[in-house]
Amino acid sequence: MNYLPGTDQISRLHYGGQVLAVHLARVQVDTGSEPARSWTFTDAAGHQHAYGTEEDPYPTLARVLDGWADPPDYGEDGDDEFERYHLACKSCGEVIWPSEHGPGTTLLPAGITYTLDGERVPLEEARQFAAQIRDHDAGRWDYLRPWLRRMNLIAHPRRIGQAG
């Protein structure tokens, strides 16, 4: 059951007749695409093309400007334009579309929220709930300590030699 819209419930802890749930909000990020480093192609004239380097991914291809266009999502100002182009063989001019790969979009963590019995609570209140376990149930506390750290409900111990 997901108590908070736009989040995924990632874990629940039952204790003393109450339920503490941890929710992870995510944002969708466009990661774009990148040249496929394994790409190779032979055009109709027999010219071989392949991925080159990061600085010059297509050394046998020329970038041919097709014009300028207004992106549809830039609003009314119309001041921003982007270049429209295609790639063509430097020797014969055949238009070539190299292979690209990439996930396109990915979901990245944006924040953790907590609910106690279905009601959103601040981090401090969630930590107080965790402290009840520490104060009243030492056996369960030892078992749950790594989980509570991962869920940001108790502080990570300082490592030897660390300042602070």
Helices and strands as residue ranges (DSSP letters): E 7-15, E 18-35, E 40-42, E 48-50, E 61-69, E 82-89, E 95-96, E 100-116, E 119-121, H 123-136, H 138-150
